[in-house]
């Protein structure tokens, strides 16, 4: 689990998971605010593919992003943009969780 920083409330956040061509299984991408799980988003990413989900960081909360590959050796790249600007982009594998604090 990695704390990635602070996101200002009312920001538009886009989260993209790109899966490696070498993966044998699809991966799951999940994202949501801890105070409002009803607004959570998810996507299934095929090997070699990518999917993006969007979250409105509109509450004082924690934004939690989870990536789940079936096998710990499977990899991909996770990219987070805030209001269209790149924020973080790093390799991920196995199961990974990124967290941001959404604050005024």
TAPEMO-V203872 format. One record per backbone hydrogen bond with DSSP energy under -0.5 kcal/mol. NH is the residue of the N-H (numbers start at 0). CO is the residue of the C=O. E is the energy in kcal/mol with one decimal. If there is no record, write none. Layout:
[[NH,CO,E] [NH,CO,E]]
//
This chain:
[[1,96,-2.5] [3,1,-0.6] [3,98,-3.3] [4,98,-0.6] [6,100,-2.9] [8,102,-2.3] [9,56,-3.5] [10,7,-1.2] [10,56,-1.0] [12,10,-0.6] [12,54,-3.0] [13,80,-2.4] [14,52,-2.9] [15,78,-2.9] [16,50,-2.3] [17,15,-0.5] [17,76,-2.6] [18,16,-0.5] [18,48,-2.9] [19,74,-2.3] [22,19,-1.1] [26,44,-2.6] [27,67,-2.6] [28,42,-2.7] [29,65,-2.7] [30,40,-2.5] [31,63,-1.8] [32,35,-0.5] [33,61,-2.5] [35,32,-1.2] [38,35,-1.9] [39,36,-1.8] [40,30,-3.1] [42,28,-2.1] [44,26,-3.0] [45,43,-0.6] [47,19,-0.9] [48,45,-2.6] [50,16,-1.8] [52,14,-2.4] [54,12,-2.8] [56,10,-2.7] [56,54,-0.7] [57,55,-1.9] [60,58,-1.0] [60,101,-1.1] [62,99,-2.9] [63,31,-2.9] [63,61,-0.7] [64,97,-3.0] [65,29,-3.0] [66,95,-2.8] [67,27,-2.5] [68,93,-2.9] [69,25,-0.6] [73,70,-1.7] [75,91,-2.0] [76,17,-2.5] [77,89,-2.7] [78,15,-2.6] [79,87,-3.1] [80,13,-2.7] [81,84,-2.6] [82,11,-3.6] [82,80,-0.5] [84,81,-1.9] [86,79,-3.1] [87,79,-1.5] [89,77,-2.1] [91,75,-2.4] [93,70,-0.6] [93,73,-1.5] [95,66,-2.2] [97,64,-2.7] [98,1,-2.6] [99,62,-2.2] [100,4,-2.4] [101,60,-3.1] [101,99,-0.6] [102,6,-2.0] [102,100,-0.7]]
//
